[in-house]
């Protein structure tokens, strides 16, 4: 079963109910366990199985490292 909704609701609960801004830490995992107890079909993974289109690319002039993003979230400077 697609777990995106449960995953994002757990993030919302961490922020709104638990007053935290952690990512996938202990508080988030606790909320995911609660969701999973109510809806056992939800996958508790922090990863998804679909491809994300990343049209924005930045390449470092010093090391030639490449960064790709789905939005312009990187400051090239």
C-alpha positions as CSV (number, residue, x, y, z in Angstrom):
1,X,0.0,0.0,0.0
2,X,1.2,3.5,-0.8
3,X,2.6,5.0,2.4
4,X,3.2,8.6,1.3
5,X,0.1,9.9,3.2
6,X,1.0,8.1,6.4
7,X,4.7,9.2,6.1
8,X,3.8,12.9,5.6
9,X,1.1,12.8,8.4
10,X,3.8,11.5,10.7
11,X,5.9,14.5,9.8
12,X,3.0,16.8,10.4
13,X,2.4,15.2,13.8
14,X,6.0,15.6,14.8
15,X,5.8,19.3,14.0
16,X,2.3,20.2,15.2
17,X,1.7,17.8,18.1
18,X,5.2,17.0,19.3
19,X,6.6,20.5,18.6
20,X,9.8,19.1,17.0
21,X,11.4,19.6,13.6
22,X,13.4,16.3,13.5
23,X,13.4,14.4,10.3
24,X,13.0,10.6,10.5
25,X,14.2,10.3,14.1
26,X,12.8,8.8,17.3
27,X,9.6,10.9,17.5
28,X,8.8,10.4,13.8
29,X,9.3,6.7,14.2
30,X,6.9,6.7,17.1
31,X,4.2,8.4,15.1
32,X,4.8,5.9,12.2
33,X,4.3,3.0,14.7
34,X,1.0,4.5,15.8
35,X,-0.1,4.8,12.2
36,X,1.1,1.3,11.4
37,X,-0.9,-0.1,14.3
38,X,-4.1,1.5,13.0
39,X,-3.3,0.7,9.3
40,X,-1.0,-2.3,9.0
41,X,-0.8,-2.0,5.3
42,X,1.3,1.1,5.4
43,X,4.9,0.6,4.7
44,X,7.1,2.2,7.4
45,X,10.0,3.0,5.1
46,X,11.6,6.4,4.8
47,X,12.1,5.7,1.1
48,X,9.9,5.5,-1.9
49,X,9.9,3.3,-4.9
50,X,9.2,5.8,-7.7
51,X,11.6,7.9,-9.7
52,X,11.9,11.7,-9.1
53,X,12.6,13.9,-12.0
54,X,15.6,16.1,-11.2
55,X,16.0,18.7,-13.9
56,X,18.2,21.1,-11.9
57,X,21.9,20.3,-12.0
58,X,24.9,22.0,-10.5
59,X,28.5,20.9,-11.1
60,X,31.4,22.0,-8.8
61,X,34.3,23.6,-10.8
62,X,36.8,22.4,-8.2
63,X,36.0,18.6,-8.0
64,X,33.5,18.2,-10.8
65,X,31.0,16.8,-8.3
66,X,27.4,16.9,-9.6
67,X,24.3,17.8,-7.6
68,X,20.8,17.2,-8.9
69,X,17.5,18.5,-7.4
70,X,13.8,18.5,-8.3
71,X,13.7,22.2,-7.4
72,X,16.2,25.1,-7.3
73,X,17.0,24.4,-3.7
74,X,20.8,24.7,-4.0
75,X,22.6,28.0,-3.8
76,X,25.4,27.7,-6.4
77,X,27.6,30.1,-4.5
